[in-house]
C-alpha cells in the first residue's frame, strides 16, 4: 500500500518535499493535471455565442477544471494546430 501525500502549506515546503521524497512510494492517483500558461495574452476579443453553447462550454470547462475562457482558448489552439 502506498503512502498518502502530506499536506504542504507553502511552495517552499512543496519544493523541499519533492526534492527529497521518493514519489514512487506515494499514492498519486488523486492528483489532477494543472496547465500553466506562460505566454502573455496581448489581445482581447469579443465573441457573441448562443446561450446554449456558452452553457455547454462552461459545463465542459468545469469538468476539465479550467476557467471557461481558458477552455475556449485551448479549443481554438487545438483547432488551429490540428489544421496545419
PDB file of N, CA, C and O in Angstrom:
ATOM      1  N   UNK A   1       0.838  -1.183   0.000  1.00  0.00           N
ATOM      2  CA  UNK A   1       0.000   0.000   0.000  1.00  0.00           C
ATOM      3  C   UNK A   1       0.883   1.247   0.000  1.00  0.00           C
ATOM      4  O   UNK A   1       1.862   1.337   0.742  1.00  0.00           O
ATOM      5  N   UNK A   2       0.516   2.197  -0.843  1.00  0.00           N
ATOM      6  CA  UNK A   2       1.327   3.405  -0.958  1.00  0.00           C
ATOM      7  C   UNK A   2       0.934   4.435   0.086  1.00  0.00           C
ATOM      8  O   UNK A   2      -0.187   4.428   0.594  1.00  0.00           O
ATOM      9  N   UNK A   3       1.864   5.315   0.397  1.00  0.00           N
ATOM     10  CA  UNK A   3       1.651   6.349   1.400  1.00  0.00           C
ATOM     11  C   UNK A   3       0.813   7.487   0.835  1.00  0.00           C
ATOM     12  O   UNK A   3       0.804   7.731  -0.372  1.00  0.00           O
ATOM     13  N   UNK A   4       0.114   8.176   1.724  1.00  0.00           N
ATOM     14  CA  UNK A   4      -0.641   9.369   1.339  1.00  0.00           C
ATOM     15  C   UNK A   4       0.307  10.556   1.264  1.00  0.00           C
ATOM     16  O   UNK A   4       1.265  10.650   2.030  1.00  0.00           O
ATOM     17  N   UNK A   5       0.030  11.458   0.336  1.00  0.00           N
ATOM     18  CA  UNK A   5       0.836  12.675   0.230  1.00  0.00           C
ATOM     19  C   UNK A   5       0.574  13.568   1.425  1.00  0.00           C
ATOM     20  O   UNK A   5      -0.568  13.671   1.873  1.00  0.00           O
ATOM     21  N   UNK A   6       1.598  14.216   1.951  1.00  0.00           N
ATOM     22  CA  UNK A   6       1.379  15.139   3.066  1.00  0.00           C
ATOM     23  C   UNK A   6       0.738  16.432   2.573  1.00  0.00           C
ATOM     24  O   UNK A   6       0.817  16.767   1.391  1.00  0.00           O
ATOM     25  N   UNK A   7       0.108  17.146   3.485  1.00  0.00           N
ATOM     26  CA  UNK A   7      -0.432  18.465   3.168  1.00  0.00           C
ATOM     27  C   UNK A   7       0.697  19.474   3.326  1.00  0.00           C
ATOM     28  O   UNK A   7       1.286  19.599   4.400  1.00  0.00           O
ATOM     29  N   UNK A   8       0.987  20.182   2.260  1.00  0.00           N
ATOM     30  CA  UNK A   8       2.090  21.152   2.281  1.00  0.00           C
ATOM     31  C   UNK A   8       1.508  22.563   2.249  1.00  0.00           C
ATOM     32  O   UNK A   8       0.607  22.855   1.463  1.00  0.00           O
ATOM     33  N   UNK A   9       2.025  23.421   3.101  1.00  0.00           N
ATOM     34  CA  UNK A   9       1.408  24.728   3.289  1.00  0.00           C
ATOM     35  C   UNK A   9       2.071  25.863   2.527  1.00  0.00           C
ATOM     36  O   UNK A   9       1.612  27.003   2.594  1.00  0.00           O
ATOM     37  N   UNK A  10       3.140  25.567   1.806  1.00  0.00           N
ATOM     38  CA  UNK A  10       3.792  26.639   1.051  1.00  0.00           C
ATOM     39  C   UNK A  10       4.517  26.038  -0.155  1.00  0.00           C
ATOM     40  O   UNK A  10       4.780  24.837  -0.209  1.00  0.00           O
ATOM     41  N   UNK A  11       4.828  26.900  -1.112  1.00  0.00           N
ATOM     42  CA  UNK A  11       5.607  26.453  -2.269  1.00  0.00           C
ATOM     43  C   UNK A  11       6.978  25.954  -1.830  1.00  0.00           C
ATOM     44  O   UNK A  11       7.496  24.978  -2.372  1.00  0.00           O
ATOM     45  N   UNK A  12       7.554  26.625  -0.857  1.00  0.00           N
ATOM     46  CA  UNK A  12       8.876  26.233  -0.369  1.00  0.00           C
ATOM     47  C   UNK A  12       8.834  24.829   0.243  1.00  0.00           C
ATOM     48  O   UNK A  12       9.732  24.018   0.015  1.00  0.00           O
ATOM     49  N   UNK A  13       7.784  24.552   1.019  1.00  0.00           N
ATOM     50  CA  UNK A  13       7.638  23.220   1.613  1.00  0.00           C
ATOM     51  C   UNK A  13       7.438  22.166   0.525  1.00  0.00           C
ATOM     52  O   UNK A  13       7.979  21.065   0.622  1.00  0.00           O
ATOM     53  N   UNK A  14       6.669  22.496  -0.505  1.00  0.00           N
ATOM     54  CA  UNK A  14       6.444  21.558  -1.609  1.00  0.00           C
ATOM     55  C   UNK A  14       7.738  21.284  -2.361  1.00  0.00           C
ATOM     56  O   UNK A  14       8.030  20.136  -2.697  1.00  0.00           O
ATOM     57  N   UNK A  15       8.507  22.321  -2.626  1.00  0.00           N
ATOM     58  CA  UNK A  15       9.788  22.152  -3.322  1.00  0.00           C
ATOM     59  C   UNK A  15      10.730  21.262  -2.511  1.00  0.00           C
ATOM     60  O   UNK A  15      11.403  20.396  -3.068  1.00  0.00           O
ATOM     61  N   UNK A  16      10.777  21.476  -1.209  1.00  0.00           N
ATOM     62  CA  UNK A  16      11.656  20.671  -0.352  1.00  0.00           C
ATOM     63  C   UNK A  16      11.195  19.221  -0.334  1.00  0.00           C
ATOM     64  O   UNK A  16      12.019  18.308  -0.389  1.00  0.00           O
ATOM     65  N   UNK A  17       9.888  19.002  -0.257  1.00  0.00           N
ATOM     66  CA  UNK A  17       9.364  17.637  -0.241  1.00  0.00           C
ATOM     67  C   UNK A  17       9.704  16.912  -1.538  1.00  0.00           C
ATOM     68  O   UNK A  17      10.200  15.786  -1.506  1.00  0.00           O
ATOM     69  N   UNK A  18       9.442  17.548  -2.682  1.00  0.00           N
ATOM     70  CA  UNK A  18       9.690  16.913  -3.982  1.00  0.00           C
ATOM     71  C   UNK A  18      11.182  16.657  -4.184  1.00  0.00           C
ATOM     72  O   UNK A  18      11.557  15.654  -4.791  1.00  0.00           O
ATOM     73  N   UNK A  19      12.027  17.540  -3.689  1.00  0.00           N
ATOM     74  CA  UNK A  19      13.472  17.367  -3.847  1.00  0.00           C
ATOM     75  C   UNK A  19      13.985  16.152  -3.078  1.00  0.00           C
ATOM     76  O   UNK A  19      14.961  15.529  -3.495  1.00  0.00           O
ATOM     77  N   UNK A  20      13.345  15.808  -1.967  1.00  0.00           N
ATOM     78  CA  UNK A  20      13.844  14.745  -1.102  1.00  0.00           C
ATOM     79  C   UNK A  20      13.062  13.442  -1.182  1.00  0.00           C
ATOM     80  O   UNK A  20      13.622  12.375  -0.929  1.00  0.00           O
ATOM     81  N   UNK A  21      11.787  13.505  -1.527  1.00  0.00           N
ATOM     82  CA  UNK A  21      10.918  12.324  -1.427  1.00  0.00           C
ATOM     83  C   UNK A  21      11.072  11.389  -2.625  1.00  0.00           C
ATOM     84  O   UNK A  21      11.381  11.824  -3.734  1.00  0.00           O
ATOM     85  N   UNK A  22      10.853  10.113  -2.384  1.00  0.00           N
ATOM     86  CA  UNK A  22      10.754   9.119  -3.451  1.00  0.00           C
ATOM     87  C   UNK A  22       9.269   9.033  -3.799  1.00  0.00           C
ATOM     88  O   UNK A  22       8.513   8.338  -3.120  1.00  0.00           O
ATOM     89  N   UNK A  23       8.850   9.731  -4.846  1.00  0.00           N
ATOM     90  CA  UNK A  23       7.432   9.838  -5.177  1.00  0.00           C
ATOM     91  C   UNK A  23       6.818   8.502  -5.600  1.00  0.00           C
ATOM     92  O   UNK A  23       5.594   8.364  -5.604  1.00  0.00           O
ATOM     93  N   UNK A  24       7.644   7.522  -5.953  1.00  0.00           N
ATOM     94  CA  UNK A  24       7.102   6.226  -6.342  1.00  0.00           C
ATOM     95  C   UNK A  24       6.477   5.482  -5.154  1.00  0.00           C
ATOM     96  O   UNK A  24       5.755   4.504  -5.346  1.00  0.00           O
ATOM     97  N   UNK A  25       6.752   5.942  -3.936  1.00  0.00           N
ATOM     98  CA  UNK A  25       6.186   5.295  -2.756  1.00  0.00           C
ATOM     99  C   UNK A  25       4.879   5.946  -2.312  1.00  0.00           C
ATOM    100  O   UNK A  25       4.292   5.522  -1.316  1.00  0.00           O
ATOM    101  N   UNK A  26       4.411   6.968  -3.032  1.00  0.00           N
ATOM    102  CA  UNK A  26       3.204   7.704  -2.665  1.00  0.00           C
ATOM    103  C   UNK A  26       2.070   7.410  -3.632  1.00  0.00           C
ATOM    104  O   UNK A  26       2.302   7.145  -4.811  1.00  0.00           O
ATOM    105  N   UNK A  27       0.851   7.458  -3.131  1.00  0.00           N
ATOM    106  CA  UNK A  27      -0.345   7.284  -3.958  1.00  0.00           C
ATOM    107  C   UNK A  27      -0.623   8.604  -4.677  1.00  0.00           C
ATOM    108  O   UNK A  27      -1.014   9.586  -4.047  1.00  0.00           O
ATOM    109  N   UNK A  28      -0.422   8.625  -5.979  1.00  0.00           N
ATOM    110  CA  UNK A  28      -0.618   9.836  -6.780  1.00  0.00           C
ATOM    111  C   UNK A  28      -1.919   9.782  -7.576  1.00  0.00           C
ATOM    112  O   UNK A  28      -2.137  10.614  -8.457  1.00  0.00           O
ATOM    113  N   UNK A  29      -2.779   8.821  -7.279  1.00  0.00           N
ATOM    114  CA  UNK A  29      -3.994   8.624  -8.071  1.00  0.00           C
ATOM    115  C   UNK A  29      -4.982   9.780  -7.947  1.00  0.00           C
ATOM    116  O   UNK A  29      -5.807   9.976  -8.840  1.00  0.00           O
ATOM    117  N   UNK A  30      -4.919  10.537  -6.879  1.00  0.00           N
ATOM    118  CA  UNK A  30      -5.861  11.641  -6.692  1.00  0.00           C
ATOM    119  C   UNK A  30      -5.403  12.953  -7.303  1.00  0.00           C
ATOM    120  O   UNK A  30      -6.118  13.953  -7.232  1.00  0.00           O
ATOM    121  N   UNK A  31      -4.230  12.961  -7.899  1.00  0.00           N
ATOM    122  CA  UNK A  31      -3.728  14.197  -8.492  1.00  0.00           C
ATOM    123  C   UNK A  31      -4.443  14.505  -9.796  1.00  0.00           C
ATOM    124  O   UNK A  31      -4.962  13.606 -10.459  1.00  0.00           O
ATOM    125  N   UNK A  32      -4.467  15.786 -10.158  1.00  0.00           N
ATOM    126  CA  UNK A  32      -5.057  16.160 -11.441  1.00  0.00           C
ATOM    127  C   UNK A  32      -4.095  17.066 -12.185  1.00  0.00           C
ATOM    128  O   UNK A  32      -3.276  17.765 -11.589  1.00  0.00           O
ATOM    129  N   UNK A  33      -4.216  17.035 -13.488  1.00  0.00           N
ATOM    130  CA  UNK A  33      -3.347  17.813 -14.357  1.00  0.00           C
ATOM    131  C   UNK A  33      -3.629  19.299 -14.186  1.00  0.00           C
ATOM    132  O   UNK A  33      -4.786  19.720 -14.157  1.00  0.00           O
ATOM    133  N   UNK A  34      -2.573  20.085 -14.075  1.00  0.00           N
ATOM    134  CA  UNK A  34      -2.690  21.535 -13.997  1.00  0.00           C
ATOM    135  C   UNK A  34      -1.882  22.120 -15.139  1.00  0.00           C
ATOM    136  O   UNK A  34      -0.710  21.789 -15.321  1.00  0.00           O
ATOM    137  N   UNK A  35      -2.513  22.986 -15.902  1.00  0.00           N
ATOM    138  CA  UNK A  35      -1.823  23.618 -17.022  1.00  0.00           C
ATOM    139  C   UNK A  35      -1.462  25.048 -16.635  1.00  0.00           C
ATOM    140  O   UNK A  35      -2.299  25.811 -16.151  1.00  0.00           O
ATOM    141  N   UNK A  36      -0.219  25.384 -16.856  1.00  0.00           N
ATOM    142  CA  UNK A  36       0.238  26.746 -16.608  1.00  0.00           C
ATOM    143  C   UNK A  36       0.382  27.446 -17.941  1.00  0.00           C
ATOM    144  O   UNK A  36       0.901  26.881 -18.903  1.00  0.00           O
ATOM    145  N   UNK A  37      -0.080  28.674 -17.987  1.00  0.00           N
ATOM    146  CA  UNK A  37       0.031  29.446 -19.207  1.00  0.00           C
ATOM    147  C   UNK A  37       1.139  30.470 -19.013  1.00  0.00           C
ATOM    148  O   UNK A  37       1.047  31.353 -18.160  1.00  0.00           O
ATOM    149  N   UNK A  38       2.182  30.338 -19.813  1.00  0.00           N
ATOM    150  CA  UNK A  38       3.345  31.196 -19.650  1.00  0.00           C
ATOM    151  C   UNK A  38       3.409  32.314 -20.682  1.00  0.00           C
ATOM    152  O   UNK A  38       4.054  33.337 -20.452  1.00  0.00           O
ATOM    153  N   UNK A  39       2.745  32.125 -21.817  1.00  0.00           N
ATOM    154  CA  UNK A  39       2.779  33.154 -22.853  1.00  0.00           C
ATOM    155  C   UNK A  39       1.834  34.288 -22.485  1.00  0.00           C
ATOM    156  O   UNK A  39       0.714  34.037 -22.041  1.00  0.00           O
ATOM    157  N   UNK A  40       2.273  35.537 -22.662  1.00  0.00           N
ATOM    158  CA  UNK A  40       1.372  36.653 -22.360  1.00  0.00           C
ATOM    159  C   UNK A  40       0.238  36.729 -23.375  1.00  0.00           C
ATOM    160  O   UNK A  40       0.415  36.402 -24.549  1.00  0.00           O
ATOM    161  N   UNK A  41      -0.904  37.155 -22.917  1.00  0.00           N
ATOM    162  CA  UNK A  41      -2.046  37.373 -23.807  1.00  0.00           C
ATOM    163  C   UNK A  41      -2.137  38.868 -24.047  1.00  0.00           C
ATOM    164  O   UNK A  41      -2.415  39.635 -23.125  1.00  0.00           O
ATOM    165  N   UNK A  42      -1.904  39.285 -25.289  1.00  0.00           N
ATOM    166  CA  UNK A  42      -1.842  40.721 -25.546  1.00  0.00           C
ATOM    167  C   UNK A  42      -3.004  41.226 -26.392  1.00  0.00           C
ATOM    168  O   UNK A  42      -3.033  42.404 -26.747  1.00  0.00           O
ATOM    169  N   UNK A  43      -3.945  40.379 -26.719  1.00  0.00           N
ATOM    170  CA  UNK A  43      -5.120  40.793 -27.486  1.00  0.00           C
ATOM    171  C   UNK A  43      -6.383  40.291 -26.799  1.00  0.00           C
ATOM    172  O   UNK A  43      -6.434  39.164 -26.307  1.00  0.00           O
ATOM    173  N   UNK A  44      -7.376  41.127 -26.776  1.00  0.00           N
ATOM    174  CA  UNK A  44      -8.686  40.736 -26.262  1.00  0.00           C
ATOM    175  C   UNK A  44      -9.675  40.795 -27.418  1.00  0.00           C
ATOM    176  O   UNK A  44      -9.608  41.689 -28.262  1.00  0.00           O
ATOM    177  N   UNK A  45     -10.591  39.834 -27.447  1.00  0.00           N
ATOM    178  CA  UNK A  45     -11.623  39.829 -28.478  1.00  0.00           C
ATOM    179  C   UNK A  45     -12.980  39.662 -27.800  1.00  0.00           C
ATOM    180  O   UNK A  45     -13.070  39.263 -26.639  1.00  0.00           O
ATOM    181  N   UNK A  46     -14.005  39.970 -28.536  1.00  0.00           N
ATOM    182  CA  UNK A  46     -15.366  39.779 -28.059  1.00  0.00           C
ATOM    183  C   UNK A  46     -16.066  38.859 -29.043  1.00  0.00           C
ATOM    184  O   UNK A  46     -16.031  39.096 -30.251  1.00  0.00           O
ATOM    185  N   UNK A  47     -16.694  37.821 -28.538  1.00  0.00           N
ATOM    186  CA  UNK A  47     -17.386  36.861 -29.389  1.00  0.00           C
ATOM    187  C   UNK A  47     -18.795  36.668 -28.835  1.00  0.00           C
ATOM    188  O   UNK A  47     -18.972  36.424 -27.642  1.00  0.00           O
ATOM    189  N   UNK A  48     -19.766  36.774 -29.682  1.00  0.00           N
ATOM    190  CA  UNK A  48     -21.155  36.533 -29.260  1.00  0.00           C
ATOM    191  C   UNK A  48     -21.475  35.064 -29.514  1.00  0.00           C
ATOM    192  O   UNK A  48     -21.266  34.545 -30.611  1.00  0.00           O
ATOM    193  N   UNK A  49     -21.988  34.404 -28.470  1.00  0.00           N
ATOM    194  CA  UNK A  49     -22.329  32.989 -28.555  1.00  0.00           C
ATOM    195  C   UNK A  49     -23.776  32.788 -28.119  1.00  0.00           C
ATOM    196  O   UNK A  49     -24.278  33.525 -27.271  1.00  0.00           O
ATOM    197  N   UNK A  50     -24.440  31.804 -28.691  1.00  0.00           N
ATOM    198  CA  UNK A  50     -25.780  31.467 -28.198  1.00  0.00           C
ATOM    199  C   UNK A  50     -25.676  30.986 -26.740  1.00  0.00           C
ATOM    200  O   UNK A  50     -24.690  30.364 -26.344  1.00  0.00           O
ATOM    201  N   UNK A  51     -26.712  31.288 -25.961  1.00  0.00           N
ATOM    202  CA  UNK A  51     -26.708  30.892 -24.542  1.00  0.00           C
ATOM    203  C   UNK A  51     -26.433  29.411 -24.364  1.00  0.00           C
ATOM    204  O   UNK A  51     -25.670  29.015 -23.483  1.00  0.00           O
ATOM    205  N   UNK A  52     -27.054  28.595 -25.201  1.00  0.00           N
ATOM    206  CA  UNK A  52     -26.895  27.144 -25.081  1.00  0.00           C
ATOM    207  C   UNK A  52     -25.436  26.716 -25.270  1.00  0.00           C
ATOM    208  O   UNK A  52     -24.939  25.860 -24.538  1.00  0.00           O
ATOM    209  N   UNK A  53     -24.756  27.308 -26.244  1.00  0.00           N
ATOM    210  CA  UNK A  53     -23.353  26.974 -26.489  1.00  0.00           C
ATOM    211  C   UNK A  53     -22.484  27.431 -25.316  1.00  0.00           C
ATOM    212  O   UNK A  53     -21.597  26.699 -24.877  1.00  0.00           O
ATOM    213  N   UNK A  54     -22.736  28.629 -24.813  1.00  0.00           N
ATOM    214  CA  UNK A  54     -21.945  29.126 -23.687  1.00  0.00           C
ATOM    215  C   UNK A  54     -22.153  28.251 -22.451  1.00  0.00           C
ATOM    216  O   UNK A  54     -21.199  27.970 -21.725  1.00  0.00           O
ATOM    217  N   UNK A  55     -23.381  27.825 -22.209  1.00  0.00           N
ATOM    218  CA  UNK A  55     -23.631  26.921 -21.064  1.00  0.00           C
ATOM    219  C   UNK A  55     -22.867  25.616 -21.232  1.00  0.00           C
ATOM    220  O   UNK A  55     -22.291  25.099 -20.275  1.00  0.00           O
ATOM    221  N   UNK A  56     -22.863  25.085 -22.453  1.00  0.00           N
ATOM    222  CA  UNK A  56     -22.149  23.829 -22.715  1.00  0.00           C
ATOM    223  C   UNK A  56     -20.647  24.011 -22.529  1.00  0.00           C
ATOM    224  O   UNK A  56     -19.982  23.144 -21.961  1.00  0.00           O
ATOM    225  N   UNK A  57     -20.111  25.130 -23.004  1.00  0.00           N
ATOM    226  CA  UNK A  57     -18.681  25.417 -22.849  1.00  0.00           C
ATOM    227  C   UNK A  57     -18.334  25.531 -21.376  1.00  0.00           C
ATOM    228  O   UNK A  57     -17.348  24.947 -20.924  1.00  0.00           O
ATOM    229  N   UNK A  58     -19.129  26.273 -20.624  1.00  0.00           N
ATOM    230  CA  UNK A  58     -18.862  26.429 -19.192  1.00  0.00           C
ATOM    231  C   UNK A  58     -18.934  25.090 -18.460  1.00  0.00           C
ATOM    232  O   UNK A  58     -18.139  24.825 -17.558  1.00  0.00           O
ATOM    233  N   UNK A  59     -19.879  24.258 -18.848  1.00  0.00           N
ATOM    234  CA  UNK A  59     -20.009  22.941 -18.231  1.00  0.00           C
ATOM    235  C   UNK A  59     -18.778  22.079 -18.513  1.00  0.00           C
ATOM    236  O   UNK A  59     -18.242  21.440 -17.608  1.00  0.00           O
ATOM    237  N   UNK A  60     -18.338  22.063 -19.759  1.00  0.00           N
ATOM    238  CA  UNK A  60     -17.160  21.269 -20.118  1.00  0.00           C
ATOM    239  C   UNK A  60     -15.903  21.824 -19.452  1.00  0.00           C
ATOM    240  O   UNK A  60     -15.039  21.059 -19.023  1.00  0.00           O
ATOM    241  N   UNK A  61     -15.800  23.136 -19.365  1.00  0.00           N
ATOM    242  CA  UNK A  61     -14.644  23.752 -18.704  1.00  0.00           C
ATOM    243  C   UNK A  61     -14.604  23.363 -17.231  1.00  0.00           C
ATOM    244  O   UNK A  61     -13.539  23.076 -16.683  1.00  0.00           O
ATOM    245  N   UNK A  62     -15.766  23.358 -16.601  1.00  0.00           N
ATOM    246  CA  UNK A  62     -15.831  22.972 -15.186  1.00  0.00           C
ATOM    247  C   UNK A  62     -15.381  21.528 -15.010  1.00  0.00           C
ATOM    248  O   UNK A  62     -14.632  21.217 -14.084  1.00  0.00           O
ATOM    249  N   UNK A  63     -15.839  20.635 -15.905  1.00  0.00           N
ATOM    250  CA  UNK A  63     -15.418  19.232 -15.842  1.00  0.00           C
ATOM    251  C   UNK A  63     -13.916  19.094 -16.038  1.00  0.00           C
ATOM    252  O   UNK A  63     -13.276  18.238 -15.427  1.00  0.00           O
ATOM    253  N   UNK A  64     -13.352  19.953 -16.907  1.00  0.00           N
ATOM    254  CA  UNK A  64     -11.911  19.913 -17.175  1.00  0.00           C
ATOM    255  C   UNK A  64     -11.115  20.613 -16.079  1.00  0.00           C
ATOM    256  O   UNK A  64      -9.894  20.470 -16.013  1.00  0.00           O
ATOM    257  N   UNK A  65     -11.798  21.369 -15.219  1.00  0.00           N
ATOM    258  CA  UNK A  65     -11.122  22.049 -14.115  1.00  0.00           C
ATOM    259  C   UNK A  65     -10.363  23.290 -14.535  1.00  0.00           C
ATOM    260  O   UNK A  65      -9.346  23.638 -13.934  1.00  0.00           O
ATOM    261  N   UNK A  66     -10.864  23.970 -15.582  1.00  0.00           N
ATOM    262  CA  UNK A  66     -10.221  25.204 -16.040  1.00  0.00           C
ATOM    263  C   UNK A  66     -11.281  26.290 -16.210  1.00  0.00           C
ATOM    264  O   UNK A  66     -12.455  25.977 -16.403  1.00  0.00           O
ATOM    265  N   UNK A  67     -10.885  27.555 -16.140  1.00  0.00           N
ATOM    266  CA  UNK A  67     -11.836  28.634 -16.422  1.00  0.00           C
ATOM    267  C   UNK A  67     -12.348  28.527 -17.864  1.00  0.00           C
ATOM    268  O   UNK A  67     -11.637  28.057 -18.752  1.00  0.00           O
ATOM    269  N   UNK A  68     -13.591  28.969 -18.080  1.00  0.00           N
ATOM    270  CA  UNK A  68     -14.183  28.761 -19.398  1.00  0.00           C
ATOM    271  C   UNK A  68     -13.455  29.515 -20.502  1.00  0.00           C
ATOM    272  O   UNK A  68     -13.386  29.024 -21.628  1.00  0.00           O
ATOM    273  N   UNK A  69     -12.910  30.693 -20.212  1.00  0.00           N
ATOM    274  CA  UNK A  69     -12.188  31.418 -21.262  1.00  0.00           C
ATOM    275  C   UNK A  69     -10.905  30.677 -21.648  1.00  0.00           C
ATOM    276  O   UNK A  69     -10.541  30.654 -22.823  1.00  0.00           O
ATOM    277  N   UNK A  70     -10.225  30.083 -20.689  1.00  0.00           N
ATOM    278  CA  UNK A  70      -9.045  29.281 -21.000  1.00  0.00           C
ATOM    279  C   UNK A  70      -9.451  28.041 -21.802  1.00  0.00           C
ATOM    280  O   UNK A  70      -8.744  27.633 -22.723  1.00  0.00           O
ATOM    281  N   UNK A  71     -10.590  27.448 -21.448  1.00  0.00           N
ATOM    282  CA  UNK A  71     -11.098  26.286 -22.174  1.00  0.00           C
ATOM    283  C   UNK A  71     -11.330  26.649 -23.649  1.00  0.00           C
ATOM    284  O   UNK A  71     -10.972  25.880 -24.541  1.00  0.00           O
ATOM    285  N   UNK A  72     -11.923  27.807 -23.897  1.00  0.00           N
ATOM    286  CA  UNK A  72     -12.154  28.260 -25.274  1.00  0.00           C
ATOM    287  C   UNK A  72     -10.820  28.455 -25.982  1.00  0.00           C
ATOM    288  O   UNK A  72     -10.666  28.041 -27.131  1.00  0.00           O
ATOM    289  N   UNK A  73      -9.859  29.077 -25.314  1.00  0.00           N
ATOM    290  CA  UNK A  73      -8.536  29.311 -25.915  1.00  0.00           C
ATOM    291  C   UNK A  73      -7.853  27.983 -26.260  1.00  0.00           C
ATOM    292  O   UNK A  73      -7.252  27.852 -27.327  1.00  0.00           O
ATOM    293  N   UNK A  74      -7.946  26.998 -25.358  1.00  0.00           N
ATOM    294  CA  UNK A  74      -7.353  25.690 -25.617  1.00  0.00           C
ATOM    295  C   UNK A  74      -8.009  25.053 -26.836  1.00  0.00           C
ATOM    296  O   UNK A  74      -7.324  24.477 -27.681  1.00  0.00           O
ATOM    297  N   UNK A  75      -9.342  25.154 -26.931  1.00  0.00           N
ATOM    298  CA  UNK A  75     -10.058  24.573 -28.075  1.00  0.00           C
ATOM    299  C   UNK A  75      -9.636  25.250 -29.374  1.00  0.00           C
ATOM    300  O   UNK A  75      -9.458  24.578 -30.390  1.00  0.00           O
ATOM    301  N   UNK A  76      -9.475  26.570 -29.352  1.00  0.00           N
ATOM    302  CA  UNK A  76      -9.031  27.286 -30.550  1.00  0.00           C
ATOM    303  C   UNK A  76      -7.604  26.893 -30.935  1.00  0.00           C
ATOM    304  O   UNK A  76      -7.308  26.683 -32.111  1.00  0.00           O
ATOM    305  N   UNK A  77      -6.725  26.795 -29.939  1.00  0.00           N
ATOM    306  CA  UNK A  77      -5.337  26.394 -30.228  1.00  0.00           C
ATOM    307  C   UNK A  77      -5.281  24.997 -30.829  1.00  0.00           C
ATOM    308  O   UNK A  77      -4.510  24.758 -31.759  1.00  0.00           O
ATOM    309  N   UNK A  78      -6.080  24.076 -30.316  1.00  0.00           N
ATOM    310  CA  UNK A  78      -6.116  22.717 -30.863  1.00  0.00           C
ATOM    311  C   UNK A  78      -6.636  22.716 -32.297  1.00  0.00           C
ATOM    312  O   UNK A  78      -6.093  22.031 -33.164  1.00  0.00           O
ATOM    313  N   UNK A  79      -7.698  23.496 -32.539  1.00  0.00           N
ATOM    314  CA  UNK A  79      -8.280  23.539 -33.888  1.00  0.00           C
ATOM    315  C   UNK A  79      -7.275  24.075 -34.897  1.00  0.00           C
ATOM    316  O   UNK A  79      -7.173  23.557 -36.009  1.00  0.00           O
ATOM    317  N   UNK A  80      -6.536  25.104 -34.517  1.00  0.00           N
ATOM    318  CA  UNK A  80      -5.541  25.677 -35.430  1.00  0.00           C
ATOM    319  C   UNK A  80      -4.367  24.720 -35.614  1.00  0.00           C
ATOM    320  O   UNK A  80      -3.893  24.528 -36.733  1.00  0.00           O
ATOM    321  N   UNK A  81      -3.898  24.124 -34.530  1.00  0.00           N
ATOM    322  CA  UNK A  81      -2.763  23.192 -34.593  1.00  0.00           C
ATOM    323  C   UNK A  81      -3.112  21.967 -35.436  1.00  0.00           C
ATOM    324  O   UNK A  81      -2.291  21.512 -36.233  1.00  0.00           O
ATOM    325  N   UNK A  82      -4.311  21.433 -35.268  1.00  0.00           N
ATOM    326  CA  UNK A  82      -4.698  20.216 -35.989  1.00  0.00           C
ATOM    327  C   UNK A  82      -4.915  20.467 -37.476  1.00  0.00           C
ATOM    328  O   UNK A  82      -4.884  19.521 -38.263  1.00  0.00           O
ATOM    329  N   UNK A  83      -5.129  21.697 -37.875  1.00  0.00           N
ATOM    330  CA  UNK A  83      -5.361  22.015 -39.299  1.00  0.00           C
ATOM    331  C   UNK A  83      -4.068  22.231 -40.058  1.00  0.00           C
ATOM    332  O   UNK A  83      -4.088  22.330 -41.285  1.00  0.00           O
ATOM    333  N   UNK A  84      -2.944  22.306 -39.362  1.00  0.00           N
ATOM    334  CA  UNK A  84      -1.649  22.557 -40.024  1.00  0.00           C
ATOM    335  C   UNK A  84      -1.177  21.356 -40.773  1.00  0.00           C
ATOM    336  O   UNK A  84      -0.110  21.390 -41.387  1.00  0.00           O
TER     337      UNK A  84
END
